[in-house]
């Protein structure tokens, strides 16, 4: 069983470690059971593709590979800084994600 993830598809994140440290990108895919995320333009690897109907010539493609969710940090849309994610309960009982630095709701 994987860790509880507070990151979602479409969030803007900052990469903290690795060869792409310091780069920002949007999350394309979240895999909570493995604790991994795929970030647009980050951790690009070469994939050798055999010819198929969709790609008749085949070749070497550059695709984004998954990185560990602990190596990225959410960037708040209001204060534009990397922040941890907190949970806040609204008056109607709904739980929402919030920025730990400015307190803004992240939805």
ABEGO torsion letter per residue (X at the ends): XBBBBABBBGBBBBBABEAABGBBBBBABBBAAAGBBBBBGBGBBBBBBBBBAABAAEEBBBBBBBBBAAABBBBBAAAGBBBBBBBBBBAAGBBBBBBAAAGBBBX
